[in-house]
């Protein structure tokens, strides 16, 4: 049985899955968290043919990503520990989520690709080093197996220059690689394709607006299967208001606050990325807590809810203008998939644009891809639970197969 290993790496944790090639059946999945801390932990789940899970927990001092991956490899190749790999040769492709590859699209890993990942460490200082460590660890554990870098920015690499260009002095943008790159690429890729399938069409035949809404949120504008614009920029700070990120603000506020509050660059960066957004407005970063507070009469929570929904509505309106014709608006992510009220409020008042929500369908909670719009809604509205690991698997397999022809 040929198998695909997927690594979805973060700055202090990483998720992984092993899937069967062809059937895409998930054989196991796991999470190594709190890397670098004394209480770091590996949680591993193995699935039988019926989807029943068997859970294994391995506490340990995983002092870096490489140490965590060594332990994962030990577990994967030992049936008693929860393993699903009888022989190393069963792994035929390894797909990695990598944060930032600049303008580079998804790529089979070479020394040149690894250098690009290094080159963009200044713009992705937490994630890119960890992602590169994961790639190099897998090259040692599974020598000769092709690794594929599926960049968060990869899906957005098709944006036209007028969409990704910042109106800053050209010498500065070229020196530092400053442009809109976009993030959540694997999710936007998966959801836009799934939306086309729900419509019974090929991705090349439809225009989709994808709303990936969670603690981090981004919107993408997809024409004929290719991204033509997205809300996040050089970093994940730009765009809609998020759990702890401010999203779009007047850039003159940055030097104003630095001067008047005596803030360093690192301090203002921390405020905008970790102390703003929903948290800064009302003290809660979780959308569920905001809705609960609003129900209890908390005025700050009510304002936060309105700001949250309004910021998404504005991007939807802008992308409708960009596309001219929209076939589907798709919601994904923790908030997009579960927050019934948020979805309804975002699209409220857009009936003149051919967008009509069915309140009863919107209330249904399901893991299935589904419409929540009325039958006569010209623009279909869907909820599509995202699956980044499956998309990384599909992209990785397709790239290796294409390269071998």
Secondary structure, DSSP 8 states (H G I E B T S, - for coil): --EEEEEEE-SS-EEEEEEETTT--EEEEEEEESTTSTT-EEEEEEE-TT--EEEEEEE----SHHHHHHHHHHHHT-GGGT---SSGGGEEEEEEEES--TT--SEE--HHHHHHHHHTTTTSTTHHHHHHHHHHHHHHHTTT-EEEEEETTGGGGG--HHHH--SS-HHHHHHHT-S---S-HHHHHHHHHHHHHHTTS-GGG-EEEEEE-SSS-EEEEEETTEEEEES--SSTTSSS--SS---S--THHHHHHHHHHT--HHHHHHHHHHS-HHHHHHS--SHHHHHHHHHTT-HHHHHHHHHHHHHHHHHHHHHHHHHSS-SEEEEEHHHHHH-HHHHHHHHTT-GGGT--B-HHHHH---SS-EE-B-TT-SSEEEE----HHHHHHHHHHHHHHHHH-
